[in-house]
């Protein structure tokens, strides 16, 4: 023992212990990296294009909300249209209210075509593109918006 109470460590012993420590750290890092591969970094989202059924399944004047989707499907005499159920103010889900929609969070009011009747929502609800699938079913494409008043005719 030396005067300060520490044991003298030879350079060879120090380098051996440092090498062993680096090896153990590399093993733990490798195992941790391999374990992280078992868990996805991104979770899949539902498709933004989906079928809603055949046109004959809808009656004129009917409003449908597909299960697990934030969209309202309307069938009018002019044709079909799909409106987003997500409020343009802060992203709350609007609820049908008489001849339109109301945001339960902050009170925005929209008419049947998604136009703002009372704020704080700054813009109307989005209209989504619709088309036919090869099997004849209607398809809503939430990734593609259209101008308000654009009907999908049957």
C-alpha positions, -999 to +999 in steps of 0.1 A: +000+000+000+011+035-007+010+065+016-024+077+003-040+043+010-046+034-027-031+003-041-007+008-070-023-005-102+001-016-130-005-003-165-010-038-178-036-046-152-054-013-159-055-019-196-068-055-190-096-043-168-105-015-192-106-040-221-128-063-201-151-034-192-154-024-228-162-059-239-190-062-213-204-029-224-204-040-260-222-072-251-249-053-232-253-028-261-256-056-286-282-075-266-302-043-261-301-035-298-313-070-307-342-068-281-353-035-296-358-051-329-387-071-315-407-039-309-419-017-338-409+019-339-439+030-359-474+016-354-496+010-385-525+033-391-557+023-407-558+029-445-571+063-455-589+047-484-617+023-475-649+008-489-682+018-474-706-005-493-726-005-524-746+026-535-779+007-533-774+002-496-780+039-489-813+057-490-816+093-502-814+117-472-795+091-451-764+100-431-740+072-422-709+072-400-687+041-408-675+022-378-642+034-364-640+063-389-643+101-383-664+108-414-700+114-423-714+099-455-744+116-470-767+105-499-787+133-514-806+134-547-775+150-563-753+121-552-729+111-524-705+132-504-682+125-474-674+151-448-648+149-421-660+147-385-628+164-372-634+200-361-610+225-379-605+244-346-586+220-324-593+185-338-623+175-317-649+151-331-681+169-341-715+154-334-746+156-355-770+182-342-803+187-361-794+201-395-757+202-390-729+195-365-716+209-333-682+206-317-687+194-281-654+208-270-655+245-279-690+250-294-682+255-332-714+250-352-714+237-388-742+233-413-751+201-431-724+208-458-697+215-432-697+253-435-690+272-403-721+289-388-705+299-355-669+299-344-642+294-331-636+270-360-617+290-387-625+269-418-653+245-429-651+207-425-631+189-452-649+171-480-632+138-491-630+124-525-651+094-534-649+068-562-659+033-572-639+002-563-635-024-591-662-045-573-687-016-575-685-005-539-681+031-529-646+042-517-638+072-495-603+086-498-595+107-468-560+114-482-577+134-510-600+164-503-623+180-528-641+213-529-672+218-508-702+210-529-685+183-550-709+153-552-700+118-563-728+108-587-741+073-591 
